[in-house]
Amino acid sequence: MILGGTAGWAESKMCLNASTVTSDCITQSSWQRTIQGMSTGLLAGAGAAFGAAWNVRHEN
């Protein structure tokens, strides 16, 4: 979750510092990108935990 949030924040900063700023950079704030990255990280972590639990349960 932290990694996803950091990646989203860094992406928004790089987007605004680019030589050509796209409309996506202007319409979405850095906080929105950070929250979006954090939610992606949360879903990925939950999926990994579910997969690990499923694997452990079916090994026994």
Buried (B, 14 or more C-beta within 10 A) or exposed (E): BEEBBBBBBBBBEEBEEEEEEEEEBEEBEBEEBBBBBBBBBEEEEEEEEEEEEEEEEEEE
